[in-house]
Amino acid sequence: MNLIVRNIAESCSEQEVREFLTRELGHYAKHVEVIDAGKPGAYATVELDAQVPYVGDVIARQIHGKQLGGVTLEASADLFTDEPPAAH
């Protein structure tokens, strides 16, 4: 499951965004990728270490509205990933 974080300030570096999200998400953040840092439309994807879909929504709500670089972040959970479903 992935978390998509949008509305990242142009003044924020890739490292700043990665550190912020890693700190905010703690052990839930498996991998953070920042796309187009320093440009308009920059965003980040976070691979979440969570198997239950509603956890992604809860995490997205926690990040949504937080401030980074003086800008309010927008976050949403992406329930559809390229990974196959886990076998039961």
PDB file of N, CA, C and O in Angstrom:
ATOM      1  N   MET A   1       0.840  -1.168   0.000  1.00  0.00           N
ATOM      2  CA  MET A   1       0.000   0.000   0.000  1.00  0.00           C
ATOM      3  C   MET A   1       0.888   1.234   0.000  1.00  0.00           C
ATOM      4  O   MET A   1       1.922   1.277   0.667  1.00  0.00           O
ATOM      5  N   ASN A   2       0.467   2.228  -0.754  1.00  0.00           N
ATOM      6  CA  ASN A   2       1.240   3.452  -0.867  1.00  0.00           C
ATOM      7  C   ASN A   2       0.465   4.647  -0.332  1.00  0.00           C
ATOM      8  O   ASN A   2      -0.766   4.677  -0.339  1.00  0.00           O
ATOM      9  N   LEU A   3       1.220   5.617   0.127  1.00  0.00           N
ATOM     10  CA  LEU A   3       0.682   6.900   0.541  1.00  0.00           C
ATOM     11  C   LEU A   3       1.211   7.917  -0.461  1.00  0.00           C
ATOM     12  O   LEU A   3       2.407   7.933  -0.754  1.00  0.00           O
ATOM     13  N   ILE A   4       0.346   8.753  -0.981  1.00  0.00           N
ATOM     14  CA  ILE A   4       0.738   9.807  -1.911  1.00  0.00           C
ATOM     15  C   ILE A   4       0.625  11.133  -1.163  1.00  0.00           C
ATOM     16  O   ILE A   4      -0.425  11.454  -0.607  1.00  0.00           O
ATOM     17  N   VAL A   5       1.714  11.896  -1.155  1.00  0.00           N
ATOM     18  CA  VAL A   5       1.734  13.193  -0.473  1.00  0.00           C
ATOM     19  C   VAL A   5       1.981  14.262  -1.529  1.00  0.00           C
ATOM     20  O   VAL A   5       3.013  14.249  -2.200  1.00  0.00           O
ATOM     21  N   ARG A   6       1.039  15.184  -1.679  1.00  0.00           N
ATOM     22  CA  ARG A   6       1.116  16.245  -2.679  1.00  0.00           C
ATOM     23  C   ARG A   6       1.198  17.608  -2.004  1.00  0.00           C
ATOM     24  O   ARG A   6       1.128  17.734  -0.782  1.00  0.00           O
ATOM     25  N   ASN A   7       1.350  18.622  -2.851  1.00  0.00           N
ATOM     26  CA  ASN A   7       1.421  20.011  -2.403  1.00  0.00           C
ATOM     27  C   ASN A   7       2.688  20.264  -1.580  1.00  0.00           C
ATOM     28  O   ASN A   7       2.645  20.929  -0.545  1.00  0.00           O
ATOM     29  N   ILE A   8       3.802  19.729  -2.049  1.00  0.00           N
ATOM     30  CA  ILE A   8       5.088  19.919  -1.369  1.00  0.00           C
ATOM     31  C   ILE A   8       5.686  21.243  -1.833  1.00  0.00           C
ATOM     32  O   ILE A   8       5.756  21.512  -3.033  1.00  0.00           O
ATOM     33  N   ALA A   9       6.109  22.057  -0.893  1.00  0.00           N
ATOM     34  CA  ALA A   9       6.659  23.381  -1.194  1.00  0.00           C
ATOM     35  C   ALA A   9       7.906  23.269  -2.070  1.00  0.00           C
ATOM     36  O   ALA A   9       8.730  22.372  -1.890  1.00  0.00           O
ATOM     37  N   GLU A  10       8.028  24.196  -3.021  1.00  0.00           N
ATOM     38  CA  GLU A  10       9.199  24.223  -3.898  1.00  0.00           C
ATOM     39  C   GLU A  10      10.477  24.449  -3.106  1.00  0.00           C
ATOM     40  O   GLU A  10      11.557  24.052  -3.544  1.00  0.00           O
ATOM     41  N   SER A  11      10.365  25.085  -1.942  1.00  0.00           N
ATOM     42  CA  SER A  11      11.550  25.382  -1.132  1.00  0.00           C
ATOM     43  C   SER A  11      12.102  24.151  -0.411  1.00  0.00           C
ATOM     44  O   SER A  11      13.199  24.211   0.143  1.00  0.00           O
ATOM     45  N   CYS A  12      11.370  23.043  -0.408  1.00  0.00           N
ATOM     46  CA  CYS A  12      11.803  21.838   0.305  1.00  0.00           C
ATOM     47  C   CYS A  12      12.670  20.950  -0.581  1.00  0.00           C
ATOM     48  O   CYS A  12      12.329  20.670  -1.731  1.00  0.00           O
ATOM     49  N   SER A  13      13.782  20.518  -0.031  1.00  0.00           N
ATOM     50  CA  SER A  13      14.656  19.601  -0.758  1.00  0.00           C
ATOM     51  C   SER A  13      14.127  18.179  -0.616  1.00  0.00           C
ATOM     52  O   SER A  13      13.296  17.891   0.246  1.00  0.00           O
ATOM     53  N   GLU A  14      14.619  17.309  -1.467  1.00  0.00           N
ATOM     54  CA  GLU A  14      14.230  15.896  -1.399  1.00  0.00           C
ATOM     55  C   GLU A  14      14.548  15.319  -0.023  1.00  0.00           C
ATOM     56  O   GLU A  14      13.752  14.569   0.542  1.00  0.00           O
ATOM     57  N   GLN A  15      15.714  15.672   0.511  1.00  0.00           N
ATOM     58  CA  GLN A  15      16.118  15.164   1.822  1.00  0.00           C
ATOM     59  C   GLN A  15      15.189  15.666   2.926  1.00  0.00           C
ATOM     60  O   GLN A  15      14.828  14.902   3.821  1.00  0.00           O
ATOM     61  N   GLU A  16      14.798  16.938   2.873  1.00  0.00           N
ATOM     62  CA  GLU A  16      13.882  17.484   3.885  1.00  0.00           C
ATOM     63  C   GLU A  16      12.545  16.741   3.884  1.00  0.00           C
ATOM     64  O   GLU A  16      12.009  16.403   4.939  1.00  0.00           O
ATOM     65  N   VAL A  17      12.018  16.494   2.689  1.00  0.00           N
ATOM     66  CA  VAL A  17      10.736  15.801   2.570  1.00  0.00           C
ATOM     67  C   VAL A  17      10.865  14.379   3.103  1.00  0.00           C
ATOM     68  O   VAL A  17      10.025  13.914   3.874  1.00  0.00           O
ATOM     69  N   ARG A  18      11.928  13.694   2.683  1.00  0.00           N
ATOM     70  CA  ARG A  18      12.143  12.303   3.120  1.00  0.00           C
ATOM     71  C   ARG A  18      12.265  12.233   4.652  1.00  0.00           C
ATOM     72  O   ARG A  18      11.647  11.380   5.288  1.00  0.00           O
ATOM     73  N   GLU A  19      13.064  13.133   5.237  1.00  0.00           N
ATOM     74  CA  GLU A  19      13.240  13.130   6.699  1.00  0.00           C
ATOM     75  C   GLU A  19      11.933  13.439   7.415  1.00  0.00           C
ATOM     76  O   GLU A  19      11.617  12.804   8.421  1.00  0.00           O
ATOM     77  N   PHE A  20      11.172  14.397   6.915  1.00  0.00           N
ATOM     78  CA  PHE A  20       9.902  14.762   7.532  1.00  0.00           C
ATOM     79  C   PHE A  20       8.946  13.569   7.529  1.00  0.00           C
ATOM     80  O   PHE A  20       8.372  13.226   8.563  1.00  0.00           O
ATOM     81  N   LEU A  21       8.779  12.941   6.366  1.00  0.00           N
ATOM     82  CA  LEU A  21       7.835  11.831   6.266  1.00  0.00           C
ATOM     83  C   LEU A  21       8.298  10.627   7.078  1.00  0.00           C
ATOM     84  O   LEU A  21       7.480   9.942   7.692  1.00  0.00           O
ATOM     85  N   THR A  22       9.592  10.366   7.084  1.00  0.00           N
ATOM     86  CA  THR A  22      10.115   9.250   7.873  1.00  0.00           C
ATOM     87  C   THR A  22       9.879   9.493   9.357  1.00  0.00           C
ATOM     88  O   THR A  22       9.505   8.578  10.089  1.00  0.00           O
ATOM     89  N   ARG A  23      10.096  10.720   9.795  1.00  0.00           N
ATOM     90  CA  ARG A  23       9.881  11.066  11.207  1.00  0.00           C
ATOM     91  C   ARG A  23       8.391  10.975  11.563  1.00  0.00           C
ATOM     92  O   ARG A  23       8.036  10.426  12.606  1.00  0.00           O
ATOM     93  N   GLU A  24       7.527  11.507  10.706  1.00  0.00           N
ATOM     94  CA  GLU A  24       6.089  11.513  10.981  1.00  0.00           C
ATOM     95  C   GLU A  24       5.481  10.113  10.949  1.00  0.00           C
ATOM     96  O   GLU A  24       4.589   9.801  11.737  1.00  0.00           O
ATOM     97  N   LEU A  25       5.962   9.276  10.041  1.00  0.00           N
ATOM     98  CA  LEU A  25       5.349   7.961   9.847  1.00  0.00           C
ATOM     99  C   LEU A  25       6.022   6.855  10.642  1.00  0.00           C
ATOM    100  O   LEU A  25       5.450   5.778  10.805  1.00  0.00           O
ATOM    101  N   GLY A  26       7.222   7.102  11.136  1.00  0.00           N
ATOM    102  CA  GLY A  26       7.912   6.108  11.956  1.00  0.00           C
ATOM    103  C   GLY A  26       8.070   4.776  11.249  1.00  0.00           C
ATOM    104  O   GLY A  26       8.495   4.724  10.095  1.00  0.00           O
ATOM    105  N   HIS A  27       7.731   3.706  11.938  1.00  0.00           N
ATOM    106  CA  HIS A  27       7.950   2.359  11.403  1.00  0.00           C
ATOM    107  C   HIS A  27       7.016   2.011  10.243  1.00  0.00           C
ATOM    108  O   HIS A  27       7.222   0.991   9.584  1.00  0.00           O
ATOM    109  N   TYR A  28       6.001   2.827   9.977  1.00  0.00           N
ATOM    110  CA  TYR A  28       5.101   2.548   8.859  1.00  0.00           C
ATOM    111  C   TYR A  28       5.740   2.859   7.501  1.00  0.00           C
ATOM    112  O   TYR A  28       5.297   2.335   6.479  1.00  0.00           O
ATOM    113  N   ALA A  29       6.768   3.700   7.480  1.00  0.00           N
ATOM    114  CA  ALA A  29       7.405   4.089   6.217  1.00  0.00           C
ATOM    115  C   ALA A  29       8.489   3.092   5.829  1.00  0.00           C
ATOM    116  O   ALA A  29       9.568   3.070   6.421  1.00  0.00           O
ATOM    117  N   LYS A  30       8.190   2.268   4.827  1.00  0.00           N
ATOM    118  CA  LYS A  30       9.184   1.308   4.335  1.00  0.00           C
ATOM    119  C   LYS A  30      10.133   1.978   3.349  1.00  0.00           C
ATOM    120  O   LYS A  30      11.345   1.768   3.407  1.00  0.00           O
ATOM    121  N   HIS A  31       9.581   2.787   2.444  1.00  0.00           N
ATOM    122  CA  HIS A  31      10.390   3.436   1.406  1.00  0.00           C
ATOM    123  C   HIS A  31       9.717   4.752   1.031  1.00  0.00           C
ATOM    124  O   HIS A  31       8.511   4.795   0.789  1.00  0.00           O
ATOM    125  N   VAL A  32      10.508   5.828   0.984  1.00  0.00           N
ATOM    126  CA  VAL A  32       9.998   7.147   0.616  1.00  0.00           C
ATOM    127  C   VAL A  32      10.692   7.587  -0.676  1.00  0.00           C
ATOM    128  O   VAL A  32      11.920   7.586  -0.764  1.00  0.00           O
ATOM    129  N   GLU A  33       9.896   7.958  -1.665  1.00  0.00           N
ATOM    130  CA  GLU A  33      10.446   8.474  -2.918  1.00  0.00           C
ATOM    131  C   GLU A  33       9.845   9.845  -3.166  1.00  0.00           C
ATOM    132  O   GLU A  33       8.626  10.015  -3.138  1.00  0.00           O
ATOM    133  N   VAL A  34      10.711  10.826  -3.411  1.00  0.00           N
ATOM    134  CA  VAL A  34      10.270  12.195  -3.669  1.00  0.00           C
ATOM    135  C   VAL A  34      10.468  12.475  -5.157  1.00  0.00           C
ATOM    136  O   VAL A  34      11.558  12.273  -5.693  1.00  0.00           O
ATOM    137  N   ILE A  35       9.425  12.934  -5.811  1.00  0.00           N
ATOM    138  CA  ILE A  35       9.456  13.185  -7.247  1.00  0.00           C
ATOM    139  C   ILE A  35       9.375  14.684  -7.501  1.00  0.00           C
ATOM    140  O   ILE A  35       8.493  15.367  -6.981  1.00  0.00           O
ATOM    141  N   ASP A  36      10.303  15.186  -8.308  1.00  0.00           N
ATOM    142  CA  ASP A  36      10.354  16.591  -8.734  1.00  0.00           C
ATOM    143  C   ASP A  36      10.515  17.574  -7.578  1.00  0.00           C
ATOM    144  O   ASP A  36       9.901  18.641  -7.583  1.00  0.00           O
ATOM    145  N   ALA A  37      11.333  17.225  -6.590  1.00  0.00           N
ATOM    146  CA  ALA A  37      11.585  18.140  -5.462  1.00  0.00           C
ATOM    147  C   ALA A  37      12.109  19.473  -5.989  1.00  0.00           C
ATOM    148  O   ALA A  37      12.919  19.511  -6.915  1.00  0.00           O
ATOM    149  N   GLY A  38      11.638  20.561  -5.390  1.00  0.00           N
ATOM    150  CA  GLY A  38      12.063  21.899  -5.780  1.00  0.00           C
ATOM    151  C   GLY A  38      11.320  22.454  -6.987  1.00  0.00           C
ATOM    152  O   GLY A  38      11.630  23.549  -7.457  1.00  0.00           O
ATOM    153  N   LYS A  39      10.346  21.710  -7.489  1.00  0.00           N
ATOM    154  CA  LYS A  39       9.570  22.147  -8.655  1.00  0.00           C
ATOM    155  C   LYS A  39       8.088  22.222  -8.285  1.00  0.00           C
ATOM    156  O   LYS A  39       7.643  21.591  -7.326  1.00  0.00           O
ATOM    157  N   PRO A  40       7.335  23.003  -9.058  1.00  0.00           N
ATOM    158  CA  PRO A  40       5.886  22.993  -8.831  1.00  0.00           C
ATOM    159  C   PRO A  40       5.349  21.585  -9.115  1.00  0.00           C
ATOM    160  O   PRO A  40       5.796  20.928 -10.054  1.00  0.00           O
ATOM    161  N   GLY A  41       4.423  21.141  -8.330  1.00  0.00           N
ATOM    162  CA  GLY A  41       3.846  19.817  -8.549  1.00  0.00           C
ATOM    163  C   GLY A  41       4.646  18.685  -7.938  1.00  0.00           C
ATOM    164  O   GLY A  41       4.375  17.518  -8.221  1.00  0.00           O
ATOM    165  N   ALA A  42       5.625  19.003  -7.106  1.00  0.00           N
ATOM    166  CA  ALA A  42       6.409  17.950  -6.448  1.00  0.00           C
ATOM    167  C   ALA A  42       5.502  17.118  -5.555  1.00  0.00           C
ATOM    168  O   ALA A  42       4.555  17.630  -4.958  1.00  0.00           O
ATOM    169  N   TYR A  43       5.805  15.828  -5.474  1.00  0.00           N
ATOM    170  CA  TYR A  43       5.031  14.946  -4.617  1.00  0.00           C
ATOM    171  C   TYR A  43       5.915  13.814  -4.138  1.00  0.00           C
ATOM    172  O   TYR A  43       7.036  13.638  -4.614  1.00  0.00           O
ATOM    173  N   ALA A  44       5.405  13.059  -3.201  1.00  0.00           N
ATOM    174  CA  ALA A  44       6.153  11.920  -2.663  1.00  0.00           C
ATOM    175  C   ALA A  44       5.239  10.706  -2.603  1.00  0.00           C
ATOM    176  O   ALA A  44       4.030  10.819  -2.401  1.00  0.00           O
ATOM    177  N   THR A  45       5.850   9.548  -2.783  1.00  0.00           N
ATOM    178  CA  THR A  45       5.135   8.300  -2.560  1.00  0.00           C
ATOM    179  C   THR A  45       5.846   7.583  -1.424  1.00  0.00           C
ATOM    180  O   THR A  45       7.075   7.553  -1.356  1.00  0.00           O
ATOM    181  N   VAL A  46       5.060   7.015  -0.548  1.00  0.00           N
ATOM    182  CA  VAL A  46       5.603   6.295   0.598  1.00  0.00           C
ATOM    183  C   VAL A  46       5.039   4.883   0.560  1.00  0.00           C
ATOM    184  O   VAL A  46       3.824   4.687   0.575  1.00  0.00           O
ATOM    185  N   GLU A  47       5.928   3.908   0.512  1.00  0.00           N
ATOM    186  CA  GLU A  47       5.484   2.520   0.622  1.00  0.00           C
ATOM    187  C   GLU A  47       5.262   2.253   2.099  1.00  0.00           C
ATOM    188  O   GLU A  47       6.184   2.359   2.908  1.00  0.00           O
ATOM    189  N   LEU A  48       4.032   1.907   2.441  1.00  0.00           N
ATOM    190  CA  LEU A  48       3.671   1.694   3.835  1.00  0.00           C
ATOM    191  C   LEU A  48       3.846   0.234   4.240  1.00  0.00           C
ATOM    192  O   LEU A  48       3.559  -0.683   3.470  1.00  0.00           O
ATOM    193  N   ASP A  49       4.314   0.047   5.444  1.00  0.00           N
ATOM    194  CA  ASP A  49       4.437  -1.289   6.016  1.00  0.00           C
ATOM    195  C   ASP A  49       3.147  -1.581   6.770  1.00  0.00           C
ATOM    196  O   ASP A  49       3.123  -1.636   7.999  1.00  0.00           O
ATOM    197  N   ALA A  50       2.083  -1.767   6.009  1.00  0.00           N
ATOM    198  CA  ALA A  50       0.768  -2.036   6.598  1.00  0.00           C
ATOM    199  C   ALA A  50      -0.008  -2.909   5.621  1.00  0.00           C
ATOM    200  O   ALA A  50      -0.059  -2.619   4.426  1.00  0.00           O
ATOM    201  N   GLN A  51      -0.600  -3.959   6.124  1.00  0.00           N
ATOM    202  CA  GLN A  51      -1.325  -4.892   5.278  1.00  0.00           C
ATOM    203  C   GLN A  51      -2.835  -4.641   5.266  1.00  0.00           C
ATOM    204  O   GLN A  51      -3.540  -5.152   4.396  1.00  0.00           O
ATOM    205  N   VAL A  52      -3.320  -3.877   6.200  1.00  0.00           N
ATOM    206  CA  VAL A  52      -4.762  -3.641   6.317  1.00  0.00           C
ATOM    207  C   VAL A  52      -5.094  -2.306   5.644  1.00  0.00           C
ATOM    208  O   VAL A  52      -4.514  -1.283   6.008  1.00  0.00           O
ATOM    209  N   PRO A  53      -6.018  -2.289   4.666  1.00  0.00           N
ATOM    210  CA  PRO A  53      -6.298  -1.073   3.903  1.00  0.00           C
ATOM    211  C   PRO A  53      -6.652   0.149   4.736  1.00  0.00           C
ATOM    212  O   PRO A  53      -6.191   1.248   4.429  1.00  0.00           O
ATOM    213  N   TYR A  54      -7.448  -0.007   5.768  1.00  0.00           N
ATOM    214  CA  TYR A  54      -7.867   1.175   6.528  1.00  0.00           C
ATOM    215  C   TYR A  54      -6.712   1.867   7.230  1.00  0.00           C
ATOM    216  O   TYR A  54      -6.814   3.054   7.540  1.00  0.00           O
ATOM    217  N   VAL A  55      -5.617   1.165   7.492  1.00  0.00           N
ATOM    218  CA  VAL A  55      -4.454   1.780   8.132  1.00  0.00           C
ATOM    219  C   VAL A  55      -3.897   2.880   7.236  1.00  0.00           C
ATOM    220  O   VAL A  55      -3.502   3.939   7.724  1.00  0.00           O
ATOM    221  N   GLY A  56      -3.863   2.635   5.934  1.00  0.00           N
ATOM    222  CA  GLY A  56      -3.390   3.657   4.995  1.00  0.00           C
ATOM    223  C   GLY A  56      -4.243   4.906   5.036  1.00  0.00           C
ATOM    224  O   GLY A  56      -3.716   6.016   4.971  1.00  0.00           O
ATOM    225  N   ASP A  57      -5.548   4.746   5.142  1.00  0.00           N
ATOM    226  CA  ASP A  57      -6.448   5.897   5.234  1.00  0.00           C
ATOM    227  C   ASP A  57      -6.212   6.688   6.516  1.00  0.00           C
ATOM    228  O   ASP A  57      -6.208   7.919   6.507  1.00  0.00           O
ATOM    229  N   VAL A  58      -6.016   5.971   7.611  1.00  0.00           N
ATOM    230  CA  VAL A  58      -5.761   6.628   8.906  1.00  0.00           C
ATOM    231  C   VAL A  58      -4.443   7.401   8.840  1.00  0.00           C
ATOM    232  O   VAL A  58      -4.366   8.537   9.307  1.00  0.00           O
ATOM    233  N   ILE A  59      -3.420   6.796   8.270  1.00  0.00           N
ATOM    234  CA  ILE A  59      -2.122   7.462   8.151  1.00  0.00           C
ATOM    235  C   ILE A  59      -2.244   8.686   7.243  1.00  0.00           C
ATOM    236  O   ILE A  59      -1.681   9.738   7.547  1.00  0.00           O
ATOM    237  N   ALA A  60      -2.970   8.560   6.138  1.00  0.00           N
ATOM    238  CA  ALA A  60      -3.159   9.691   5.229  1.00  0.00           C
ATOM    239  C   ALA A  60      -3.829  10.860   5.952  1.00  0.00           C
ATOM    240  O   ALA A  60      -3.442  12.015   5.768  1.00  0.00           O
ATOM    241  N   ARG A  61      -4.830  10.555   6.769  1.00  0.00           N
ATOM    242  CA  ARG A  61      -5.516  11.621   7.522  1.00  0.00           C
ATOM    243  C   ARG A  61      -4.577  12.302   8.507  1.00  0.00           C
ATOM    244  O   ARG A  61      -4.716  13.495   8.778  1.00  0.00           O
ATOM    245  N   GLN A  62      -3.619  11.547   9.042  1.00  0.00           N
ATOM    246  CA  GLN A  62      -2.673  12.123  10.012  1.00  0.00           C
ATOM    247  C   GLN A  62      -1.709  13.098   9.323  1.00  0.00           C
ATOM    248  O   GLN A  62      -1.334  14.118   9.901  1.00  0.00           O
ATOM    249  N   ILE A  63      -1.312  12.778   8.087  1.00  0.00           N
ATOM    250  CA  ILE A  63      -0.365  13.626   7.348  1.00  0.00           C
ATOM    251  C   ILE A  63      -1.089  14.785   6.662  1.00  0.00           C
ATOM    252  O   ILE A  63      -0.563  15.896   6.592  1.00  0.00           O
ATOM    253  N   HIS A  64      -2.284  14.524   6.161  1.00  0.00           N
ATOM    254  CA  HIS A  64      -3.072  15.544   5.454  1.00  0.00           C
ATOM    255  C   HIS A  64      -3.271  16.752   6.375  1.00  0.00           C
ATOM    256  O   HIS A  64      -3.750  16.618   7.501  1.00  0.00           O
ATOM    257  N   GLY A  65      -2.897  17.919   5.879  1.00  0.00           N
ATOM    258  CA  GLY A  65      -3.079  19.143   6.663  1.00  0.00           C
ATOM    259  C   GLY A  65      -1.859  19.556   7.462  1.00  0.00           C
ATOM    260  O   GLY A  65      -1.825  20.670   7.984  1.00  0.00           O
ATOM    261  N   LYS A  66      -0.846  18.688   7.579  1.00  0.00           N
ATOM    262  CA  LYS A  66       0.377  19.086   8.280  1.00  0.00           C
ATOM    263  C   LYS A  66       1.122  20.093   7.418  1.00  0.00           C
ATOM    264  O   LYS A  66       0.965  20.122   6.197  1.00  0.00           O
ATOM    265  N   GLN A  67       1.930  20.914   8.067  1.00  0.00           N
ATOM    266  CA  GLN A  67       2.709  21.940   7.381  1.00  0.00           C
ATOM    267  C   GLN A  67       4.139  21.462   7.132  1.00  0.00           C
ATOM    268  O   GLN A  67       4.777  20.886   8.013  1.00  0.00           O
ATOM    269  N   LEU A  68       4.627  21.710   5.924  1.00  0.00           N
ATOM    270  CA  LEU A  68       6.027  21.461   5.590  1.00  0.00           C
ATOM    271  C   LEU A  68       6.466  22.590   4.673  1.00  0.00           C
ATOM    272  O   LEU A  68       5.898  22.780   3.597  1.00  0.00           O
ATOM    273  N   GLY A  69       7.471  23.333   5.096  1.00  0.00           N
ATOM    274  CA  GLY A  69       7.946  24.457   4.295  1.00  0.00           C
ATOM    275  C   GLY A  69       6.912  25.551   4.155  1.00  0.00           C
ATOM    276  O   GLY A  69       6.907  26.274   3.159  1.00  0.00           O
ATOM    277  N   GLY A  70       6.030  25.685   5.145  1.00  0.00           N
ATOM    278  CA  GLY A  70       5.016  26.727   5.121  1.00  0.00           C
ATOM    279  C   GLY A  70       3.821  26.414   4.230  1.00  0.00           C
ATOM    280  O   GLY A  70       2.980  27.280   3.987  1.00  0.00           O
ATOM    281  N   VAL A  71       3.745  25.187   3.747  1.00  0.00           N
ATOM    282  CA  VAL A  71       2.650  24.782   2.861  1.00  0.00           C
ATOM    283  C   VAL A  71       1.922  23.599   3.495  1.00  0.00           C
ATOM    284  O   VAL A  71       2.542  22.732   4.112  1.00  0.00           O
ATOM    285  N   THR A  72       0.607  23.576   3.337  1.00  0.00           N
ATOM    286  CA  THR A  72      -0.203  22.487   3.880  1.00  0.00           C
ATOM    287  C   THR A  72      -0.164  21.285   2.933  1.00  0.00           C
ATOM    288  O   THR A  72      -0.481  21.403   1.750  1.00  0.00           O
ATOM    289  N   LEU A  73       0.226  20.139   3.468  1.00  0.00           N
ATOM    290  CA  LEU A  73       0.320  18.918   2.669  1.00  0.00           C
ATOM    291  C   LEU A  73      -1.044  18.300   2.418  1.00  0.00           C
ATOM    292  O   LEU A  73      -1.972  18.454   3.212  1.00  0.00           O
ATOM    293  N   GLU A  74      -1.147  17.598   1.299  1.00  0.00           N
ATOM    294  CA  GLU A  74      -2.329  16.809   0.974  1.00  0.00           C
ATOM    295  C   GLU A  74      -1.872  15.367   0.865  1.00  0.00           C
ATOM    296  O   GLU A  74      -0.868  15.085   0.211  1.00  0.00           O
ATOM    297  N   ALA A  75      -2.588  14.456   1.490  1.00  0.00           N
ATOM    298  CA  ALA A  75      -2.182  13.053   1.468  1.00  0.00           C
ATOM    299  C   ALA A  75      -3.382  12.157   1.235  1.00  0.00           C
ATOM    300  O   ALA A  75      -4.494  12.449   1.673  1.00  0.00           O
ATOM    301  N   SER A  76      -3.133  11.058   0.534  1.00  0.00           N
ATOM    302  CA  SER A  76      -4.172  10.060   0.321  1.00  0.00           C
ATOM    303  C   SER A  76      -3.525   8.689   0.198  1.00  0.00           C
ATOM    304  O   SER A  76      -2.381   8.563  -0.238  1.00  0.00           O
ATOM    305  N   ALA A  77      -4.266   7.674   0.584  1.00  0.00           N
ATOM    306  CA  ALA A  77      -3.782   6.301   0.485  1.00  0.00           C
ATOM    307  C   ALA A  77      -4.117   5.766  -0.897  1.00  0.00           C
ATOM    308  O   ALA A  77      -5.211   5.989  -1.417  1.00  0.00           O
ATOM    309  N   ASP A  78      -3.168   5.062  -1.477  1.00  0.00           N
ATOM    310  CA  ASP A  78      -3.366   4.415  -2.771  1.00  0.00           C
ATOM    311  C   ASP A  78      -3.493   2.929  -2.497  1.00  0.00           C
ATOM    312  O   ASP A  78      -2.502   2.259  -2.206  1.00  0.00           O
ATOM    313  N   LEU A  79      -4.703   2.416  -2.588  1.00  0.00           N
ATOM    314  CA  LEU A  79      -4.937   1.011  -2.271  1.00  0.00           C
ATOM    315  C   LEU A  79      -4.475   0.089  -3.379  1.00  0.00           C
ATOM    316  O   LEU A  79      -4.367  -1.121  -3.183  1.00  0.00           O
ATOM    317  N   PHE A  80      -4.202   0.654  -4.539  1.00  0.00           N
ATOM    318  CA  PHE A  80      -3.820  -0.178  -5.680  1.00  0.00           C
ATOM    319  C   PHE A  80      -2.332  -0.013  -5.945  1.00  0.00           C
ATOM    320  O   PHE A  80      -1.877   1.063  -6.331  1.00  0.00           O
ATOM    321  N   THR A  81      -1.587  -1.073  -5.737  1.00  0.00           N
ATOM    322  CA  THR A  81      -0.154  -1.055  -5.987  1.00  0.00           C
ATOM    323  C   THR A  81       0.163  -2.085  -7.060  1.00  0.00           C
ATOM    324  O   THR A  81      -0.709  -2.847  -7.476  1.00  0.00           O
ATOM    325  N   ASP A  82       1.393  -2.104  -7.499  1.00  0.00           N
ATOM    326  CA  ASP A  82       1.818  -3.067  -8.510  1.00  0.00           C
ATOM    327  C   ASP A  82       2.120  -4.429  -7.897  1.00  0.00           C
ATOM    328  O   ASP A  82       2.349  -5.397  -8.622  1.00  0.00           O
ATOM    329  N   GLU A  83       2.121  -4.511  -6.586  1.00  0.00           N
ATOM    330  CA  GLU A  83       2.465  -5.753  -5.921  1.00  0.00           C
ATOM    331  C   GLU A  83       1.281  -6.710  -5.924  1.00  0.00           C
ATOM    332  O   GLU A  83       0.137  -6.284  -5.764  1.00  0.00           O
ATOM    333  N   PRO A  84       1.549  -8.008  -6.106  1.00  0.00           N
ATOM    334  CA  PRO A  84       0.442  -8.978  -6.039  1.00  0.00           C
ATOM    335  C   PRO A  84      -0.066  -9.078  -4.610  1.00  0.00           C
ATOM    336  O   PRO A  84       0.687  -8.817  -3.671  1.00  0.00           O
ATOM    337  N   PRO A  85      -1.333  -9.451  -4.426  1.00  0.00           N
ATOM    338  CA  PRO A  85      -1.854  -9.597  -3.053  1.00  0.00           C
ATOM    339  C   PRO A  85      -1.114 -10.698  -2.305  1.00  0.00           C
ATOM    340  O   PRO A  85      -0.669 -11.683  -2.895  1.00  0.00           O
ATOM    341  N   ALA A  86      -0.995 -10.514  -1.018  1.00  0.00           N
ATOM    342  CA  ALA A  86      -0.298 -11.516  -0.182  1.00  0.00           C
ATOM    343  C   ALA A  86      -1.127 -12.806  -0.123  1.00  0.00           C
ATOM    344  O   ALA A  86      -2.354 -12.776  -0.030  1.00  0.00           O
ATOM    345  N   ALA A  87      -0.433 -13.909  -0.177  1.00  0.00           N
ATOM    346  CA  ALA A  87      -1.104 -15.212  -0.082  1.00  0.00           C
ATOM    347  C   ALA A  87      -1.525 -15.464   1.364  1.00  0.00           C
ATOM    348  O   ALA A  87      -0.803 -15.116   2.298  1.00  0.00           O
ATOM    349  N   HIS A  88      -2.690 -16.068   1.537  1.00  0.00           N
ATOM    350  CA  HIS A  88      -3.180 -16.344   2.896  1.00  0.00           C
ATOM    351  C   HIS A  88      -2.913 -17.772   3.241  1.00  0.00           C
ATOM    352  O   HIS A  88      -3.247 -18.213   4.340  1.00  0.00           O
TER     353      HIS A  88
END
